[in-house]
Amino acid sequence: MKYKSSNRWPKRDVETFFDIWSKDMAYVLGYFAADGSMYKNKRRSCYIAFTSTDEELINLIKKIMSVSNAIENYKNPYKTWKRRYVLQIGSRKLFLKLIELGFTPRKSLTLKFPKELPNELLRHFVRGYFDGDGCASFVHYKRKDRKNLQKFLNIRIRCGCKKFIQTLRDKITAAIGIEKGRLYFHSDAYELVYSARNVVKLYRFMYPTINMPCLERKRMILKRGLSSYGLEV
């Protein structure tokens, strides 16, 4: 499908962002799969949006996509809920391109793995999805039968769509020879959990170099955990 620009609505660079596969495109697409949305307003205008409680992450997406749109922030009515940051982009072309890639409005339960994602870009897509809907945990805890503190390090990735997270798990396994991890249903979503040596492989897969676009807070949790085991990361 071809899209024409007009003098009134000139073509914007951002509208071609998802046209060509690249590391940055795969990362942003992974994040969109986790915490993005697409919708039409009452006038049938098309929008895509990225939402996070981490302002750092939304600023990163804005920088990668090279847009000047203002980031909106919303204070939640409940004191225990964090402030939300939203980057909204109005574009019919982006909207239709995401549909071509397999995404739909109200995608939480119907999310599909993106079509034609190159194998060499899988790591960037996974890192983007992890930044949006994953968490890293590293804690020390005391067991009754042990004198020394025990270490616990894991990666959790969540999704409301079982088929998507199963596909994601299978592709990760095929790419790096990692064990499939534990998959279970918890709090209205499926959760994929990796621990022990699998975390090492997954960390090195998602962060091949230190200057990869990412949510630094999550990367540092994993780095501290792995360093505590004497591993070079």
PEPEDA-V210655 format. One line per field, one symbol per residue. phi: phi as a letter, one per 40 degrees, with the letter a starting at -180 (. if undefined). psi: psi as a letter, one per 20 degrees, with the letter a starting at -180 (. if undefined). burial: I if it has 16 or more other ideal C-beta (glycine too) atoms within 10 Angstrom, else O. Layout:
# PEPEDA-V210655
phi=???
psi=???
burial=???
This chain:
# PEPEDA-V210655
phi=.bbbcbccbccbdccbdccbcadcccccccccdcbbaaabcccgcbbbabbacbcdcccccccccfbbdcccbbcccccccccbbbbbbcacccdccccdchcacfcdbbcbcdcgccdcbddcccccccccbbabbbbbabcccbccccbbbabbbbacbccccccdccccdccbgcccgcbacafgacbbbbafccccccdcccbcbcbcdacddccccccccccccgccb
psi=pqpqrrhgmqpqhhijgjhpprghghghhghhhgkrrprqahjjqpqqqppqiohgghhgggggilqjqqpqqppqiphiqqqqppoppoohggghghghijqqqlihijpqppqkoqhijghhgghggghglrqppoqpqpqhjqgqqqqoprpppqqioggghgggghhgghhjkqqirpprpplkrppppqrchhhgghghghmhrikpprohgghhggggghhhjkpp.
burial=OOOOOOOOOOOIOIIOIIOOIOIIIIIIIIIIIIIIIIOOOOOOOIIIIIIIOIOOIIOIIIOIIOIOOOIOOOOOOOOOOOOIIIIIIOIOIIIOIIOOIIIOOOIOOOIOIIOOIOOOIIIIIIIIIIIIIIOIOIOOOOOOOOOOOOOOIIIIIIIOIOOIIIOIIOIIOOOOOIOOIOOOOOOOOIIIIIOOOIIIIIIOIIIOOOOOIIIOOIIOIIIOIIOOOOOOO
